[in-house]
C-alpha cells in the first residue's frame, strides 16, 4: 500500500522502497523510531534533520557539533564511526518540548522564534525559526482547555529533548 497510516496500523512488518531498492524492512514502530537512513526518516512521518560532525563516540553515547543548529547534540548510544564524520541528527516533532525559559541541559537545546502555529484540536503544530534560518517543526498535545499564558506567534522559545529521543543517521 502507499497509505502510510494504513501500513503503520495494519502491518506487523513494513518495507520502505526508494528508487526501486528496499531500504528498510522492520516493524512499523522501528521504521518510525529507528529509521535506517535519511531517506526512510523523511519518507515516514515528519522529522527535523540537522547536519553535524561527531566529536566524541563512545559505546554508550555520541556527541555531535552542529553549526547550523547552533548547539551540540548528545545521543545516548554510540554509532561506531570515524571522529569528525559528518552525520545527520533526526528528531521527530512530537519528541521536543517548548519553553520560554532556557532549560538547564547542556545539549539538545535550540533557540528560535515561533513563526507559525496550527491549532488542530487535539494538538498544535509550531514552526520555529532558528537564528541560522532553519525552520523546526514541533508538535505539542493540547492537554488543557485554557492556557493562561499560551505560546504565540513571535515568542522566542527554547526547544529541548531527551538524549534518547533522537537518532543519528550516517546515510
JOPE-V362677 format. One record per residue. N is the residue number from 1. RES is the residue in three letters. SS is DSSP state (A for helix, B for strand, O for the rest). OMEGA is omega as a letter, one per 20 degrees, with the letter a starting at -180 (999 if undefined). NEAR is the number of other C-alpha atoms within 8 Angstrom. Layout:
N:RES:SS:OMEGA:NEAR  N:RES:SS:OMEGA:NEAR
//
This chain:
1:UNK:O:r:5  2:UNK:O:a:4  3:UNK:O:a:6  4:UNK:A:a:8  5:UNK:A:r:6  6:UNK:A:a:9  7:UNK:A:a:12  8:UNK:A:a:10  9:UNK:A:a:7  10:UNK:A:a:6  11:UNK:O:r:10  12:UNK:O:r:6  13:UNK:O:r:8  14:UNK:B:r:12  15:UNK:B:r:9  16:UNK:B:a:9  17:UNK:B:r:9  18:UNK:B:a:8  19:UNK:O:r:4  20:UNK:O:a:5  21:UNK:B:r:6  22:UNK:B:a:9  23:UNK:B:r:11  24:UNK:B:r:11  25:UNK:B:a:10  26:UNK:B:r:9  27:UNK:O:a:10  28:UNK:A:a:13  29:UNK:A:a:8  30:UNK:A:r:9  31:UNK:A:a:15  32:UNK:A:a:10  33:UNK:A:a:6  34:UNK:O:a:8  35:UNK:O:a:12  36:UNK:O:a:11  37:UNK:O:r:10  38:UNK:A:r:11  39:UNK:A:a:7  40:UNK:A:a:13  41:UNK:A:a:14  42:UNK:A:a:9  43:UNK:A:a:6  44:UNK:O:r:9  45:UNK:O:r:7  46:UNK:O:a:8  47:UNK:O:r:11  48:UNK:B:a:10  49:UNK:B:r:8  50:UNK:B:r:10  51:UNK:B:r:11  52:UNK:B:r:13  53:UNK:B:r:12  54:UNK:B:r:15  55:UNK:B:r:10  56:UNK:B:r:8  57:UNK:B:r:13  58:UNK:O:a:10  59:UNK:O:a:9  60:UNK:O:r:7  61:UNK:O:r:12  62:UNK:B:r:16  63:UNK:B:a:12  64:UNK:B:r:12  65:UNK:B:r:11  66:UNK:B:r:13  67:UNK:O:a:7  68:UNK:O:r:9  69:UNK:O:a:11  70:UNK:O:r:9  71:UNK:B:r:11  72:UNK:B:r:11  73:UNK:B:r:11  74:UNK:B:r:11  75:UNK:B:a:14  76:UNK:O:r:9  77:UNK:O:r:10  78:UNK:O:a:11  79:UNK:O:r:10  80:UNK:O:r:7  81:UNK:O:a:6  82:UNK:O:r:6  83:UNK:O:r:9  84:UNK:O:r:7  85:UNK:O:r:8  86:UNK:B:a:9  87:UNK:B:r:12  88:UNK:B:r:12  89:UNK:B:a:13  90:UNK:B:r:13  91:UNK:B:r:12  92:UNK:O:a:12  93:UNK:A:a:11  94:UNK:A:a:7  95:UNK:A:a:11  96:UNK:O:r:12  97:UNK:B:r:9  98:UNK:B:r:8  99:UNK:B:r:9  100:UNK:O:a:8  101:UNK:O:a:6  102:UNK:O:r:7  103:UNK:O:a:8  104:UNK:O:a:4  105:UNK:O:a:6  106:UNK:O:a:5  107:UNK:O:r:8  108:UNK:O:a:13  109:UNK:B:a:13  110:UNK:B:r:11  111:UNK:B:r:10  112:UNK:B:a:12  113:UNK:B:r:12  114:UNK:B:r:15  115:UNK:B:a:10  116:UNK:B:r:8  117:UNK:B:r:11  118:UNK:B:r:7  119:UNK:B:a:7  120:UNK:O:a:7  121:UNK:O:a:6  122:UNK:O:r:7  123:UNK:B:r:10  124:UNK:B:r:13  125:UNK:B:r:12  126:UNK:B:r:13  127:UNK:B:a:12  128:UNK:B:r:13  129:UNK:B:r:13  130:UNK:B:r:13  131:UNK:O:r:8  132:UNK:O:a:8  133:UNK:O:r:6  134:UNK:O:r:9  135:UNK:B:r:8  136:UNK:B:r:9  137:UNK:B:r:11  138:UNK:B:r:14  139:UNK:B:r:12  140:UNK:B:r:10  141:UNK:B:r:7  142:UNK:O:a:9  143:UNK:O:a:5  144:UNK:O:a:5  145:UNK:O:r:5  146:UNK:O:r:4  147:UNK:O:a:6  148:UNK:O:a:4  149:UNK:O:a:4  150:UNK:O:r:5  151:UNK:O:a:5  152:UNK:O:a:7  153:UNK:O:r:9  154:UNK:O:r:7  155:UNK:O:r:9  156:UNK:B:a:9  157:UNK:B:r:13  158:UNK:B:r:14  159:UNK:B:a:12  160:UNK:B:r:11  161:UNK:O:a:10  162:UNK:O:a:8  163:UNK:O:r:9  164:UNK:O:a:8  165:UNK:O:a:10  166:UNK:B:a:11  167:UNK:B:r:11  168:UNK:B:a:10  169:UNK:B:r:11  170:UNK:O:r:8  171:UNK:O:999:6
//
